[in-house]
Amino acid sequence: MLQTELEERIGRKVTQDEYVAINAMYMSTNLNKDVFCKMFLKNRESLDIIIEEGKKIEKLYKERAKTIDVIFEQANKYSSAELRSCCIEMMGARNYIRKMIETGKNLWQADKDLIVSLL
């Protein structure tokens, strides 16, 4: 959001430092500009909560991605059909196949069959 857009929506001028801080808050949410500015004016504490929850969610997504990587590697290391199924469930079939190819893993017959089913 531009500084002028922010100032129009909250009805006052802000310093450059204030704008940088407020815009950082805005960028850490999924809210549209109007909703963000209304919340900013109405209850800044609510916005702080949304931002903190957003950070927690982002952290969980990163942890989930690391977990998927570990399961993916273990599935291939031990040729585990059960772990392979977990990977596909967590990543989606297309992403699983893409990762198998990008990492140079040997495709199982089940992977080849999965590719054919996706075509």
WOUR-V320340 format. One record per backbone hydrogen bond with DSSP energy under -0.5 kcal/mol. CO is the residue of the C=O (numbers start at 1). NH is the residue of the N-H. E is the energy in kcal/mol with one decimal. If there is no record, write none. Layout:
CO;NH;E  CO;NH;E
This chain:
2;6;-2.3  3;7;-2.6  4;8;-2.3  5;9;-2.1  6;10;-2.3  7;11;-1.4  7;12;-1.0  15;19;-2.7  16;20;-2.5  17;21;-2.1  18;22;-3.0  19;23;-3.3  20;24;-1.9  21;25;-1.7  22;26;-2.6  23;27;-2.9  24;28;-1.0  25;28;-0.6  26;29;-1.7  32;36;-2.6  33;37;-2.6  34;38;-2.3  35;39;-2.5  36;40;-2.9  37;41;-2.4  38;42;-2.6  39;43;-2.8  43;46;-0.6  43;47;-1.2  44;48;-2.2  45;49;-2.0  46;50;-2.3  47;51;-2.6  48;52;-2.5  49;53;-2.7  50;54;-2.4  51;55;-2.2  52;56;-2.1  53;57;-2.5  54;58;-2.5  55;59;-2.3  56;60;-2.4  57;61;-2.4  58;62;-2.0  59;63;-2.5  60;64;-2.6  61;65;-2.3  62;66;-2.1  63;67;-2.3  64;68;-2.6  65;69;-2.1  66;70;-2.1  67;71;-2.6  68;72;-2.9  69;73;-2.5  70;74;-2.6  71;75;-2.8  72;76;-1.8  73;77;-2.8  74;78;-2.5  75;80;-1.7  79;81;-0.7  80;84;-2.2  81;85;-2.3  82;86;-1.8  83;87;-2.4  84;88;-2.4  85;89;-2.5  86;90;-2.5  87;91;-3.3  88;92;-2.2  92;96;-2.2  93;97;-2.6  94;98;-2.6  95;99;-2.4  96;100;-2.4  97;101;-2.3  98;102;-3.0  99;103;-2.3  100;105;-2.0  101;104;-1.2  108;112;-2.2  109;113;-2.6  110;114;-1.9  111;115;-2.4  112;116;-2.1  113;117;-2.1  114;118;-1.6  115;119;-1.1  116;119;-0.5
